[in-house]
Amino acid sequence: MKQETPGATQAEHKQRAPPLPAALVSRFAAVVGEGYAISKPEQLRTYESDGLASFRVTPGVVVLPASTEEVVGCVKIAREARLPIVARGSGTGLSGGALPVPGCVLIGLSRMRKILEVDLENAFMRVQPGVINLDVSKQIGPEGWYYAPDPSSQSVCSIGGNVAENSGGAHCLKYGFTVNHVLGLQMVLHDGSVAELGGPVLDQPGYDLTGVVVGSEGLLGIVTEVTLRILRKAEATRTFFATFPSTTEAGNAVSAIIASGIVPAAIEMMDTLAIVAAKAATGVDWPEVGAALLMDVDGVADECDHTSANAIELARKAGALEIRVPKDAAERELMWKGRKSAFAAVGRIARNYLVQDGVIPRSEIARVLQEIAALGRRYGLRVANVFHAGDGNLHPLVLFDGRDPAEEKKAEEMSGEILRICLRYGGSITGEHGVGTDKAPYMAEMFSAADLETMQLVRCAFDPGGSFNPGKVFPSPRLCGDKPGLYRPHPTELSGEAWRA
């Protein structure tokens, strides 16, 4: 993710196509309502990017359906007009997954925010895709239930977007990612037909097509209903905050805790820059040390007390400088606010930054962070690290000044090198943010040509014409000039004559 400022170089990444015919826009308006078919240039600008603001593309039209039937109608019109289709939730994604294609139909699902069914007896909920993640837990919290996946953006991100990216969060170490909590889906396919996948049970016979769709980044169809698995709240939660001289000791503490057999509900790490930013944004009274860990364990109260005490002792042996245990729920909430505000908080210490999202084995945390620090020194750029340490999901934030094109270019190159470090240690180019537009060029460095061809066959089984979200996830052929780094659009894309597919 890059935070944009006036004077940055975003203009050279922006793509526009000729406006769609008024008659075609009117057909969409007849389906969704006059006020929900958006085609004025100044209104379309709102939808030019998602959270990856360095890429901007103007869609041909934005439609905001309120039901599955309206989504079907829009897909059929787009298919007849041979227009590409891009689905969008809250627009908080960090990989360009909801980036429009020039002249496309962008189907925004933000009006589809109904909670359709709550069945506590069978532990599931059925919701529309525009429902906000945190609103699920708010709905069932008074009854002692919650929804486990908790991205840092959970107060604004949508369930549909979570499904597209297989979103994670701090507490997914113990409870699993979105794919572990989606029981069933309703989705609109390329021809406007509606498919029902899975259902309100933990496992069904046959192929796990629900699991195929979760994390498919909008390439297979448009999800219009989601059946979610919900959980009872634990009897108790114990939290501690530990500080360390450096990320090396903190990383070793994480390895020791996990290796001991402890399965934390969450264990998060922040380095000095991330701590400084969180303090400025939230008012937490954390010392500006080399690194900090924030850990939760939950379950039966006696078990929590025992497990937390063991984890604290392991942290001390690894070199912890200080251990803090919150005195009440309010202090614990403030600690987690500091962690979950970290991404946005970095904007207080840097004009611009890029957020990366890679995965490494937990045992390699200390060595990888040392390599990232060396990389920062080589490029002359600061890096703030804040991440899900328990499952090795790194989020290095590369800080730069977007007013200097040379520094921006260095930040982009360095971000790519961080991904290569993750691959070299046996990891992945993404853990939860998705591939989208940003990381598509690196897919060929992680997967073989045969792997990518097999993935494309799965995609084609759902969407033979590639009309949904073209240009995402899969790298274009090298002969087309696709290479790691900032994508420079071809003139035919800028004119609207072609798009990446």
Secondary structure, 3 states (H helix, E strand, C coil): CECCCCCCHHHHHEECCCCCCHHHHHHHHHHHCHHHEECCHHHHHHHCCCCCCCCEECCCEEECCCCHHHHHHHHHHHHHCCCCEEEECCCCCCCCCCCCCCCCEEEECCCCCCEEEEECCCCEEEECCCCEHHHHHHHHHHHCEECCCCCCCCCCCEHHHHHHHCCCCCCHHHHCCHHHCEEEEEEECCCCCEEEEECCCCCCCCCCHHHHHCCCCCCCCEEEEEEEECEECCCEEEEEEEEECCHHHHHHHHHHHHHCCCCCCEEEEEEHHHHHHHHHHHCCCCCCCCEEEEEEEEECHHHHHHHHHHHHHHHHHCCCCEEECCCCHHHHHHHHHHHHCHHHHHHHCCCEEEECCEECCHHHHHHHHHHHHHHHHHHCCCEEEEEEHHHCEECEEEEECCCCHHHHHHHHHHHHHHHHHHHHCCCECCCCCCCCCCCHHHHHHHCCHHHHHHHHHHHHHHCCCCCECCCCCCCCCHHHCCCCCCCCCCHHHHCCCCCCC
